[in-house]
Amino acid sequence: MPHLVMEYSNSVEERVNIQRLLEDLHQAAIQSGLFDAPSLKSRARRYHDWLIGDEADSVDFIHITFELLDGRSAEQKRELSRMLMAVLQQQAAHIYSLTVNIRDMDRECFQKVVN
């Protein structure tokens, strides 16, 4: 049910091991203890076109969006955000923009089918 999506500019691939970073972010999220480990889905998306302020595409970025069912406290979500950012800073401190956003999914509207 929780989803970790790592978005990054294609220039990041030259300087960061994307698969290792994704795996380490996945493990950090599991270690948060906020959900059952088997339910976490993590994936990465590379972008070829992007703009950042006046710098346009001359600088690179990594952005993490983490969605989980509502019901966690603000402090729990802040701690998850801190844990993910710590991994980013350990492996990608040289990347221009590192951001993390934790979002609640509406429990009443979320649908899931597993076959």
C-alpha positions in Angstrom: 0.0 0.0 0.0 2.7 2.7 0.7 4.4 4.0 -2.4 7.8 5.5 -2.6 8.5 7.2 -5.9 12.0 8.6 -6.6 12.0 11.1 -9.4 15.3 12.4 -10.7 16.9 14.2 -13.6 18.8 12.0 -16.1 22.0 13.8 -15.2 21.9 12.2 -11.7 22.6 8.7 -13.2 26.1 9.8 -14.0 26.9 10.5 -10.4 24.6 8.3 -8.2 24.0 4.6 -8.2 20.2 4.8 -8.7 19.4 1.2 -7.9 21.4 1.3 -4.6 19.8 4.6 -3.6 16.3 3.2 -4.3 17.1 0.0 -2.3 18.5 2.1 0.7 15.4 4.4 0.6 13.2 1.3 0.6 15.0 -0.1 3.6 14.9 3.1 5.5 11.1 3.3 4.9 10.7 -0.3 6.2 12.8 0.6 9.3 10.3 3.4 10.1 7.9 0.7 11.3 4.9 2.7 10.0 3.5 -0.2 7.9 4.0 -3.9 7.0 7.2 -4.3 4.9 5.6 -6.5 2.2 3.2 -3.8 1.3 5.8 -1.2 0.4 6.3 -0.5 -3.4 9.3 1.6 -4.5 10.1 2.8 -7.9 12.3 5.3 -9.7 11.4 7.7 -12.6 14.0 9.4 -14.7 13.2 12.7 -16.4 14.9 14.0 -19.6 13.2 17.4 -19.5 12.9 19.6 -16.4 13.3 23.2 -15.2 14.5 24.5 -11.9 14.1 28.2 -11.3 16.5 30.4 -13.3 18.9 27.5 -13.6 16.6 25.6 -16.0 18.0 22.1 -16.7 21.6 23.0 -15.9 21.2 21.7 -12.4 20.0 18.3 -11.3 17.4 17.0 -8.7 16.1 14.1 -6.8 12.6 14.3 -5.4 11.0 11.6 -3.2 7.2 11.3 -3.0 6.0 8.9 -0.3 2.3 8.1 -0.1 0.8 6.1 2.7 -2.7 5.6 4.1 -3.8 8.4 6.4 -3.8 7.8 10.1 -0.1 8.5 11.0 0.7 11.4 13.2 2.5 14.5 11.9 5.6 13.5 14.0 5.7 10.0 12.5 5.6 11.5 9.0 8.3 14.1 9.9 10.5 11.3 11.2 10.0 9.2 8.0 10.8 12.3 5.9 14.0 12.9 8.0 15.0 9.2 7.6 14.6 9.4 3.8 16.5 12.7 3.6 19.3 11.3 5.6 19.7 8.5 3.0 19.6 11.1 0.2 22.2 13.3 1.8 24.5 10.3 2.4 24.5 9.2 -1.2 23.6 12.3 -3.2 24.8 15.3 -1.2 26.4 16.7 -4.4 23.0 16.9 -6.2 21.7 20.4 -6.5 18.1 19.8 -5.2 17.1 17.0 -2.8 13.4 17.1 -1.6 11.1 14.7 0.2 7.3 15.0 0.4 5.1 12.7 2.5 1.5 12.5 1.5 -1.6 10.9 3.0 -3.8 8.6 0.9 -7.5 8.8 1.7 -8.3 5.5 3.4 -12.0 5.6 2.4 -11.2 6.1 -1.3 -8.1 3.9 -1.7 -8.8 0.6 -3.6 -6.5 -2.4 -3.9 -6.7 -5.8 -5.5 -4.0 -8.5 -5.2 -4.3 -11.6 -7.2 
